[in-house]
Amino acid sequence: MRLSGFTRIGAMIGFFGAFAIMLISALQFDSDEVSRKDVLLAELLFGVPIFTIAGAAIGAGWDFFEKRSAPANAPDVVETDVDPESVPDAAGSIPNPTRRRRRKPPGGRRQR
């Protein structure tokens, strides 16, 4: 499963946020009611996955609305204020050859 950049960032923020909350809850709890081991175990089993999934969902929503708000005819390259006369003429240059990727044979075997 491939995740977009915002989804990955959201998941990482949720993951590290869960560990921060786990550290805070390990330092502040009522020792008469529950042990530190139980607090840490509950946070590892429930808190970390929930925070990570919630962060990834928020990042996915951000990515969805970010792509949706971009205009359809937006250029991929940002134009700069470059004087066309200062750019050297590339008409005589040789273009780079296209590179083709070789497919691996089935099963990863080498063919000789």
Backbone as CSV, one residue per row, in Angstrom:
resi,resn,N_x,N_y,N_z,CA_x,CA_y,CA_z,C_x,C_y,C_z
1,MET,0.837,-1.163,0.000,0.000,0.000,0.000,0.891,1.239,0.000
2,ARG,0.691,2.102,-0.980,1.475,3.323,-1.072,0.699,4.462,-0.424
3,LEU,1.380,5.173,0.435,0.765,6.294,1.127,1.322,7.590,0.558
4,SER,0.469,8.606,0.482,0.925,9.907,0.009,1.772,10.570,1.085
5,GLY,2.378,11.666,0.722,3.255,12.372,1.658,2.534,12.867,2.892
6,PHE,1.347,13.478,2.699,0.604,13.998,3.849,0.129,12.859,4.744
7,THR,-0.241,11.729,4.157,-0.700,10.590,4.956,0.444,10.048,5.801
8,ARG,1.621,9.941,5.204,2.789,9.475,5.953,3.150,10.428,7.079
9,ILE,3.116,11.718,6.786,3.445,12.707,7.812,2.431,12.642,8.952
10,GLY,1.143,12.521,8.618,0.117,12.412,9.650,0.285,11.171,10.499
11,ALA,0.635,10.051,9.856,0.853,8.811,10.608,2.059,8.940,11.534
12,MET,3.119,9.587,11.069,4.300,9.761,11.920,3.995,10.685,13.099
13,ILE,3.240,11.758,12.832,2.871,12.654,13.931,2.012,11.913,14.955
14,GLY,1.061,11.094,14.487,0.232,10.311,15.398,1.046,9.296,16.182
15,PHE,1.999,8.650,15.520,2.837,7.636,16.174,3.684,8.261,17.278
16,PHE,4.375,9.351,16.945,5.231,9.976,17.955,4.403,10.696,19.020
17,GLY,3.226,11.186,18.635,2.326,11.778,19.624,1.845,10.744,20.627
18,ALA,1.582,9.523,20.148,1.157,8.452,21.052,2.264,8.109,22.035
19,PHE,3.508,8.118,21.588,4.602,7.837,22.505,4.785,8.973,23.514
20,ALA,4.532,10.199,23.096,4.616,11.318,24.041,3.529,11.194,25.110
21,ILE,2.317,10.849,24.691,1.231,10.670,25.658,1.504,9.462,26.554
22,MET,2.136,8.420,25.991,2.475,7.251,26.794,3.488,7.633,27.874
23,LEU,4.446,8.470,27.524,5.435,8.913,28.500,4.771,9.756,29.594
24,ILE,3.882,10.648,29.180,3.186,11.486,30.160,2.316,10.637,31.077
25,SER,1.580,9.677,30.497,0.699,8.849,31.329,1.489,7.896,32.219
26,ALA,2.708,7.518,31.808,3.530,6.652,32.655,4.065,7.405,33.864
27,LEU,4.213,8.715,33.715,4.725,9.509,34.826,3.619,10.026,35.748
28,GLN,2.383,10.099,35.223,1.279,10.627,36.026,0.130,9.626,36.051
29,PHE,0.093,8.817,37.047,-1.021,7.893,37.228,-1.156,7.606,38.716
30,ASP,-2.307,7.081,39.091,-2.564,6.763,40.487,-2.045,5.367,40.770
31,SER,-0.990,5.279,41.530,-0.363,3.976,41.781,-1.213,3.093,42.695
32,ASP,-2.205,3.658,43.372,-3.091,2.847,44.203,-4.098,2.074,43.356
33,GLU,-4.446,2.607,42.191,-5.462,1.992,41.335,-4.876,1.016,40.316
34,VAL,-3.752,1.361,39.719,-3.209,0.570,38.610,-1.681,0.636,38.646
35,SER,-1.049,-0.357,38.064,0.416,-0.375,38.039,0.931,0.304,36.770
36,ARG,2.180,0.691,36.790,2.798,1.353,35.644,2.838,0.417,34.439
37,LYS,3.052,-0.856,34.686,3.099,-1.842,33.602,1.761,-1.901,32.856
38,ASP,0.661,-1.857,33.586,-0.657,-1.889,32.954,-0.917,-0.632,32.129
39,VAL,-0.469,0.519,32.630,-0.651,1.772,31.901,0.123,1.730,30.584
40,LEU,1.376,1.285,30.635,2.196,1.225,29.423,1.664,0.191,28.437
41,LEU,1.220,-0.952,28.945,0.697,-1.990,28.068,-0.586,-1.541,27.367
42,ALA,-1.461,-0.882,28.104,-2.698,-0.389,27.490,-2.404,0.676,26.441
43,GLU,-1.438,1.530,26.712,-1.084,2.567,25.739,-0.453,1.955,24.493
44,LEU,0.380,0.941,24.669,0.993,0.283,23.505,-0.034,-0.469,22.666
45,LEU,-0.967,-1.138,23.324,-1.936,-1.953,22.586,-3.056,-1.135,21.961
46,PHE,-3.444,-0.045,22.600,-4.588,0.723,22.108,-4.213,2.127,21.648
47,GLY,-3.420,2.812,22.421,-3.124,4.211,22.120,-2.309,4.412,20.860
48,VAL,-1.214,3.663,20.712,-0.336,3.844,19.551,-1.056,3.518,18.245
49,PRO,-1.743,2.378,18.117,-2.440,2.132,16.841,-3.548,3.139,16.543
50,ILE,-4.305,3.536,17.570,-5.404,4.467,17.341,-4.870,5.834,16.921
51,PHE,-3.835,6.321,17.596,-3.264,7.612,17.241,-2.629,7.569,15.855
52,THR,-1.969,6.469,15.512,-1.338,6.354,14.199,-2.384,6.332,13.089
53,ILE,-3.439,5.566,13.271,-4.496,5.495,12.258,-5.222,6.837,12.151
54,ALA,-5.471,7.476,13.283,-6.140,8.777,13.247,-5.256,9.818,12.550
55,GLY,-3.962,9.801,12.821,-3.049,10.735,12.151,-2.976,10.479,10.657
56,ALA,-2.958,9.204,10.268,-2.939,8.876,8.839,-4.239,9.309,8.167
57,ALA,-5.362,9.160,8.855,-6.649,9.579,8.285,-6.700,11.094,8.125
58,ILE,-6.202,11.824,9.096,-6.173,13.285,8.980,-5.251,13.697,7.837
59,GLY,-4.098,13.038,7.717,-3.189,13.336,6.611,-3.789,12.995,5.258
60,ALA,-4.533,11.896,5.169,-5.184,11.523,3.910,-6.257,12.541,3.543
61,GLY,-7.002,13.010,4.539,-8.002,14.049,4.278,-7.345,15.337,3.818
62,TRP,-6.242,15.692,4.444,-5.510,16.888,4.045,-5.044,16.749,2.599
63,ASP,-4.488,15.576,2.263,-4.005,15.331,0.905,-5.156,15.399,-0.097
64,PHE,-6.307,14.848,0.256,-7.459,14.847,-0.640,-7.905,16.278,-0.940
65,PHE,-8.031,17.090,0.106,-8.489,18.455,-0.106,-7.410,19.331,-0.727
66,GLU,-6.145,19.010,-0.494,-5.054,19.763,-1.124,-5.059,19.530,-2.633
67,LYS,-5.237,18.282,-3.054,-5.287,17.979,-4.485,-6.554,18.535,-5.123
68,ARG,-7.630,18.530,-4.366,-8.903,18.989,-4.906,-8.914,20.506,-5.095
69,SER,-8.215,21.228,-4.232,-8.221,22.678,-4.320,-7.260,23.206,-5.377
70,ALA,-6.347,22.366,-5.866,-5.413,22.811,-6.902,-6.156,22.941,-8.224
71,PRO,-5.888,23.995,-8.994,-6.565,24.133,-10.283,-6.144,23.023,-11.238
72,ALA,-7.072,22.640,-12.119,-6.817,21.516,-13.026,-5.737,21.832,-14.044
73,ASN,-5.624,23.076,-14.450,-4.635,23.421,-15.464,-3.390,24.056,-14.867
74,ALA,-3.112,23.765,-13.597,-1.934,24.320,-12.943,-0.681,23.686,-13.534
75,PRO,0.334,24.485,-13.844,1.564,23.909,-14.393,2.344,23.185,-13.308
76,ASP,3.059,22.142,-13.723,3.885,21.398,-12.781,5.165,22.166,-12.449
77,VAL,5.613,22.999,-13.381,6.852,23.751,-13.207,6.487,25.214,-12.985
78,VAL,7.106,25.800,-11.995,6.858,27.200,-11.711,7.727,28.037,-12.648
79,GLU,7.108,29.003,-13.325,7.862,29.855,-14.232,8.640,30.878,-13.425
80,THR,9.852,31.170,-13.886,10.687,32.149,-13.214,10.944,33.310,-14.154
81,ASP,11.489,34.362,-13.617,11.806,35.541,-14.422,13.210,35.392,-14.997
82,VAL,13.353,34.558,-16.021,14.633,34.336,-16.666,14.585,34.989,-18.041
83,ASP,15.607,35.743,-18.351,15.686,36.399,-19.647,16.006,35.342,-20.701
84,PRO,15.157,35.148,-21.722,15.412,34.100,-22.708,16.684,34.331,-23.514
85,GLU,17.156,35.560,-23.601,18.376,35.827,-24.355,19.613,35.386,-23.597
86,SER,19.528,35.279,-22.280,20.690,34.877,-21.491,20.869,33.362,-21.443
87,VAL,19.864,32.610,-21.886,19.949,31.158,-21.881,20.639,30.716,-23.164
88,PRO,21.675,29.854,-23.076,22.361,29.414,-24.304,21.439,28.574,-25.180
89,ASP,21.699,28.609,-26.475,20.889,27.873,-27.431,21.196,26.386,-27.310
90,ALA,20.156,25.592,-27.132,20.331,24.149,-26.962,19.960,23.389,-28.224
91,ALA,19.825,24.070,-29.362,19.402,23.392,-30.594,20.461,22.425,-31.091
92,GLY,21.729,22.735,-30.888,22.795,21.871,-31.402,23.189,20.764,-30.441
93,SER,22.631,20.730,-29.273,23.021,19.710,-28.310,22.316,18.389,-28.599
94,ILE,22.916,17.314,-28.151,22.361,15.981,-28.354,21.477,15.661,-27.159
95,PRO,20.229,15.273,-27.383,19.360,14.953,-26.242,19.819,13.668,-25.563
96,ASN,19.476,13.553,-24.308,19.800,12.331,-23.571,19.028,11.158,-24.157
97,PRO,19.678,10.015,-24.313,18.932,8.856,-24.824,17.915,8.399,-23.790
98,THR,16.826,7.891,-24.274,15.816,7.401,-23.340,16.311,6.116,-22.716
99,ARG,16.084,5.995,-21.446,16.522,4.796,-20.728,15.330,3.893,-20.555
100,ARG,15.509,2.641,-20.909,14.446,1.664,-20.727,14.860,0.710,-19.635
101,ARG,13.950,0.439,-18.764,14.221,-0.497,-17.678,14.000,-1.908,-18.178
102,ARG,14.909,-2.767,-17.833,14.757,-4.170,-18.199,13.817,-4.846,-17.233
103,ARG,12.970,-5.674,-17.767,12.084,-6.456,-16.909,12.820,-7.663,-16.389
104,LYS,12.562,-7.985,-15.156,13.155,-9.194,-14.592,12.372,-10.397,-15.087
105,PRO,13.051,-11.488,-15.356,12.322,-12.689,-15.763,11.504,-13.228,-14.602
106,PRO,10.464,-14.014,-14.883,9.626,-14.552,-13.809,10.447,-15.395,-12.828
107,GLY,10.172,-15.217,-11.586,10.865,-15.996,-10.573,12.232,-15.446,-10.217
108,GLY,12.653,-14.369,-10.842,13.942,-13.771,-10.530,15.118,-14.531,-11.093
109,ARG,14.891,-15.419,-12.038,16.006,-16.183,-12.610,16.755,-15.343,-13.629
110,ARG,18.016,-15.608,-13.747,18.833,-14.924,-14.757,18.783,-15.702,-16.053
111,GLN,18.681,-14.984,-17.119,18.724,-15.634,-18.435,20.101,-15.388,-19.027
112,ARG,20.684,-16.430,-19.587,22.022,-16.304,-20.167,21.993,-16.552,-21.622
